[in-house]
Amino acid sequence: MFLCLSPAWLTKVPATGQPGEAALLVSKAVSFYPGGLTFLDDFVPPRRVTYFLAGLGPGLGWGRREAAELARDLACPTGASAELARLLEDRLLTRRLLARQGCVTVPATLAFTYKPQELLPGGEVISGLRLVEMSSKEGQEAVVKEEVEAFLQSEALGDSRQVAVKPSGWRWRGRQALLHLHPRVELGAVVDTVLALLEKLEEEESVLVEAVCPPVQLPNPGSPLPSCELAVRICAVVCCTQGDRPLLSKVVCTLGRGDRPLLRHHSSLPQTLEMALAQCGLGEVSQVEAVRQRVKAAAEAALAAVLALEAGLSAEQRGGRRVRTDVLGVDFALTVIGRSLTPVVLELNSGLCLEACGALERLWAAPRMEPEAQAVAAPLVETMLWRSARGLMEGKQLLLIGAGGVSKKFVWDAARDYGLKLHLVESDPNHFASQLVHTFIHFDVTEHRRDEENARLLAELVRARGLQLDGCFSYWDDCLVLTALLCQELGLPCSPPAAMRLAKQKSCTQLHLLGLQGPPWPAPSLHAVPCCPLENEADVQRAIHQVPLPGVMKLEFGAGAVGVRFVEDALQCDEHFKRIARDLQGEADHPGIGLGWGNAMLLMEFVEGTEHDVDLVLFGGQLLAAFVSDNGPTRLPGFTETAACMPTGLAREQEAQLVQAAFRCCLGCGLLDGVFNVELKLTQAGPRLIEINPRMGGFYLRDWILELYGVDLLLAAAMVACGLRPALPAHPRARGYLVGVMCLVSQHLQALNSTASLGVLQTLHDQGVLRLNVLGEALVPGEYEEPYCNVACAGSSPAEARMRLLGLCQGLGIDGPHYPVAHFLSHFK
């Protein structure tokens, strides 16, 4: 990330292959390094900008004209433009936009507009907002007096004793001299001011008469004197994060005398919300948190409304095809409505309120406050990095090996959203995804004993079709080794085929790691579990004497916990081996679980402990991000997943142990680049490896991580496949908690056909009551089954999410004596 202090350090040149758009090059900039180091760097040749955010507010350094020109029609994502700034600086337009939001309070407003713009349709009636369209600026005395008198007497003004009269439109931004305060009872003075301002208007401008929020006056306990009235102005900075979701970044407050309620941030000392409310006599943590949550909800709703408005604008109206408002300052007055302290939105700031927020950052720059400063800056930095990543990936051509099933339907919508050009290799010629990709190559990828030969054949097909690939990847268990071999043939980034083979065969994974005694320490062998491969009945008898019982038997190349069983003695081992050898002989017996590799099995020691998933993003052998989730107890003797919680409820030290164990096991197997899912158990002696899935986590994991952390594992996997390092938060913080439970056809067939049908669950998902991830295609019970769907609930704490989910499962018929949801959720207390 670079800071440019002069427009001369930047140059616009025509963008290759993108008519009408320009590339932005930087030749000099201030660069930032860990530890607070900064340098003034010269770039020869100039570096290409992948994201641009221009300061377009008043008093922000460069001239506004130069910044606006640099931001216009860029080929890279852009976080602001002069065109959007003009819209946001029109108080009437933004006031109308916000008045339509149910959770946003705005001052009661009477607007006289002269030839309003197209975005202000006439005839719409919004509570507390009246728009009077003026066709002429002269001879309007009677109309103005009638409207003002009715407004001053209306109940919409509530307890306001004053009104403010001001012009609205981008020309008037920052013109405080033209703002007039009048007592509510002075009708004549208000009318005269409105008429005087009307004469100054140009087309699409307005004069606003708005209620001035009464200052805050709270009791001052312990003092014989009443507390003074204080005017409180709040600036909330909100950023647009992954998934186009607004997220509050920081809150800055200013205090002033109650008889001078129209405060300005640049002329007052900034304070935190806690300090400002304490000055008003409000010190209880719960009350302060309630105000913060109201500010957060209103600020995020304001940015959501702005984004919705911008989505309907043309590229010309936005100032470019890739322009949008990524960060917004929302100014509030704090007043008492009823018995509640209520933030009332006064205006939106496209200039980020840099005067106030920059001053607060300087206050927080002291060493002891550094973590807080980093915390509030993180959302804006993540926003910039995310949009930069999207811009870099737009138009990238990726070869995808294996389409997967219904649980991977999100891939196609995401690829379209990111602008990826996918070329698909798939065994099923009638797969629905064949119609959703740029190129479909029908090729049988199920016979894995021929992966080397198939990789060569596919490479020839790719060259024959003239595909210019940027990367190749897969998220489907069956195709991971073939993908690595093909990348090797095509010279594309990927972990080595030997590493993929090692991770794919479960006994080889454990035995290889057991042999890695270090250095470095702690060695990966610490996390491996004794096991023995099984190919025939004689192997079973030998394994019983090598592996302590009880143990776990599973398919060497299996997926979805199909065929995994808890075994307590030699008889159970022998019976389960014969059962699998009889029932699961080839791909046709259970497609998609790896039987194309054969049905060899392994016996491994059963270890006691809680089960966890760790999803990792690695690039060049470096750990970029890790996400830990907790699993509930399985229904022994099977190991099909029952429930999960994210983020983990473990202590930070235990979470770190799991992350390091997963990371070291991946490195030990040679997995250096990609997105990997590692299943572990946390025992009293530390983490123990269950297995490594050398691909993106399945089931609900991508969806949950995106929802809670704003990180898309699919985009990260695609970037790594293209040789691009994803910029991810090193210590991601979750926005809440998700707790979910699996639904199985064998246990929930009646409910899935009635009270918890797919239609019912989808409706509840659309209403935000639950999160639904559909994992299966048909309601057909079987002995070797995988989950049909996952149902989850969100909450601000694990307890809240757990109680919501339990109540929902009881109401939908998912909970029952044979499927005790309360027991499955008991691990998350």
C-alpha positions, 0 to 999 in steps of 0.5 A, a space after each residue: 500500500 502506498 501514499 501519494 502526496 502529489 498528483 505528479 507522482 501518478 500517471 494515467 495511460 490507456 489500458 491495454 485491451 480495455 477501451 475507454 479505461 486507463 491504467 494508473 502508474 505510480 513513480 514515487 510514493 511513501 511506502 509502509 513497512 512493519 514496525 512503523 517504518 516508512 520510506 519515500 520510494 522511486 519506482 523505475 519502471 513505474 508500478 501499476 496501481 491495482 486499487 485507487 482511493 482519492 481524497 475528494 473532500 475539502 482540505 484534504 491535500 491535493 486540489 480536488 480537480 486533480 484527484 477527480 481527474 485521476 480517479 475517472 475511468 480507471 481500469 482498476 477498482 476505485 473507491 471514490 469519484 467526483 461524480 459519486 462525491 457530488 451525489 453524496 454531498 447533496 443533503 436532500 438526495 441522501 436524506 431521502 435515501 436514508 429516510 427510506 431505511 427503517 433503522 435510520 433516523 434523520 431530522 424532520 426536513 422541509 425541502 424547497 428544490 429548484 428543478 430537482 435532479 432525476 434521482 429525486 422523483 416527485 410524488 413520494 411521501 416519506 415520514 418526516 421529509 417533505 419535498 416542495 418542487 419550485 419551477 421558479 425562484 421568484 414570486 414564491 413568498 406565499 408558497 414558502 410561508 404556507 409550507 414553513 408555517 405548516 412544518 414548524 407546527 407539525 408533530 414531526 419536529 418533536 421537542 426541537 426548539 430550533 430549526 436550521 436553514 441551509 442550501 443543499 447541493 455539491 456547490 454548498 459543501 462546507 459553506 458554514 456561513 450560509 447556515 442559519 439557526 432560528 428559534 422554531 417560533 420565529 416564522 418570519 425569520 425562517 421564511 425570509 432566510 429561505 427566500 434569500 437562499 432561494 435566489 442563490 440556487 441553481 438547477 438541481 439545488 435545494 433549500 432545507 429547513 430541518 429540525 435541530 436535534 435537542 441537546 443531550 441532558 442526562 442526570 448527574 448522579 452525586 451532584 446537587 446541580 443539574 448536568 449541563 446540556 451538551 451537543 454531541 456529534 458523532 462521525 462513524 466511518 463504515 467500510 464495504 468489506 467482502 461480499 459487499 457488506 458494510 462494516 463499522 470501522 471507527 467512531 469519533 465524537 465531538 462535544 460542544 455547548 447545548 446552545 451551539 449544537 451545530 458542531 464541526 469535527 475539524 474545529 473540535 477535539 475528537 473523543 471516543 464514544 465512551 469518553 463523550 458519553 461519560 462527559 454526558 453522565 452516561 458511564 454504564 458499559 451496557 448503555 454505552 454499548 447500546 448506543 454503539 450498536 445503534 450507531 453501527 446499525 444506522 451507519 452500516 444501513 447508510 452505506 448499504 443504501 448508498 451502494 444500492 443507489 450506485 448499483 443502479 447508476 451507469 458507468 458515466 454517472 459513477 465516474 467509471 465502470 469500476 467505481 463505487 463508494 468503499 468507505 463512508 463517513 456518517 455524521 450523527 447528532 445524538 439526542 433523546 427520543 422517547 427515553 432512548 439516546 438516539 443517533 440521528 443522521 445529519 449528513 454523509 461524507 465522501 471525504 472520510 471525515 479525515 480531519 476528525 479520524 486523522 486526529 483521533 489516530 494521532 491520539 492513538 499513535 502512542 505505543 500503548 494505544 497502538 493495538 486499538 489504532 490497528 484495530 480500527 484501521 483494519 476494515 479500510 485496509 482489508 477493503 482496499 486489499 480485497 477490491 485490489 484482489 478482485 481487480 487482479 483476478 477479473 478476466 483470469 482464465 482458470 482450468 477447473 478439474 471436476 465440477 463436484 456436486 450440488 454442495 459446490 453450486 456456489 462456485 459458478 455464481 462466485 466465478 461470475 461475480 469475480 469475472 473469472 473465465 473458467 474452463 471445466 474438465 468433467 466426467 459427466 457430459 450432462 453436468 449442469 455446470 457445462 453450460 456455465 463455463 467458457 469451455 467444457 471439456 468432457 474427459 473421464 477423470 475417475 480412473 485414477 490409476 491412469 492419472 499420469 497418462 490422463 494429465 498428458 492427454 489433458 495437457 495436449 487437449 488444452 494446447 490444441 484448444 489454444 487455451 491461455 491459462 493463468 492457473 489450474 485448480 480443483 476443490 474435488 477430492 477425486 481430482 487433486 492428484 490429477 490436477 497437480 500432475 496437469 499443472 506440472 505438465 503445463 508449467 502452472 503453480 501448484 503443490 508437487 504431485 508427490 505431496 498431493 499423493 502423500 496427503 491423499 492416501 491417509 496411511 501414507 500421510 500418517 506414516 510419513 509424518 511419524 518419520 519426521 522427527 525434526 528439526 524443526 521442533 516440535 516435529 510433525 511426528 508429534 501430531 501423527 497417529 499410529 496406523 496400518 494400511 489394509 489391502 487384504 484380510 491378512 493385513 487386518 490380522 497383522 494390523 491388530 497387533 500393530 495398532 492399539 485398539 480401540 481404533 478407527 477403520 476407514 477407506 484410504 482415499 475416502 471422503 465425507 466419512 463414508 465407511 469410517 467406523 469405530 472398532 473395539 476388537 479383532 472381530 469388529 475389524 474383520 467384519 467391517 473390512 469384509 463389509 466394505 470389500 463387499 459393498 464399496 468396490 468401485 466408483 459406481 457403488 458410491 460416486 464421488 468418495 474416491 473409489 476410483 482409487 480402489 477400496 483399500 482401507 487402514 486401521 488407525 489408533 482411536 484418540 480421545 479428544 474434541 474434533 476440529 477443522 483448520 482451514 489454511 491458506 498457504 503461499 510459498 510455504 508461508 501461512 497466510 491465514 487460518 480458521 479454526 472450527 469446533 465439531 460436535 460428538 459423532 454418533 458412534 460407531 460412525 463418524 458422520 459429522 453432527 454439529 459445528 461451531 465457528 469461531 472456535 471456543 478454545 483458549 487462544 493457546 489451544 487454538 494456536 496449537 491446532 493452527 501450528 499442528 495443521 501448518 506443520 503437517 502440511 509442510 511435512 507432506 510438501 504442501 506449499 501452495 493452496 487452500 487446505 483443510 486439516 482435521 485434528 483432534 485436541 487431546 490432553 497431550 496436544 493436537 493429533 492429526 485425523 487427516 489432511 484434505 489437500 483442497 478447500 474445506 467442504 460442506 459449509 466451511 467456505 460459506 461460514 468463513 466468508 460470512 464471519 471473517 469476510 475471507 473467500 477461500 474460493 478466491 484465495 484458492 484461485 489466486 494461489 493457482 494463478 501465482 498471486 499471493 492473497 492479501 489476508 488478515 494474519 489474525 482475522 476477527 470473527 463478526 459473530 458466531 455460527 452454530 450448525 447441525 447436519 440433517 441426515 436422510 436416515 434420521 430426518 426423512 419425515 421432517 425433510 418431506 414436511 416441516 423441514 422441507 427444502 422449500 421451508 428451509 430455503 424460505 427461512 434462509 432467505 428471511 435470515 432466520 437460519 443459514 442453509 447449505 444443501 449438500 445432497 441431491 436426493 432424499 434417498 436413505 442408505 447405509 453409507 450416507 453423507 449429510 443432506 444439508 446443514 442448518 445453522 443459526 448466528 448469534 453474538 455469542 456461542 450460547 445465543 447461536 446455540 439456543 436459537 439453533 436448538 429451538 429451531 431444530 425442535 420446531 422443525 422436527 430435526 431434534 428427536 430421541 434418536 438425533 439429540 441436537 442438545 447433546 451434539 451442541 454440548 461441546 460448544 458450551 
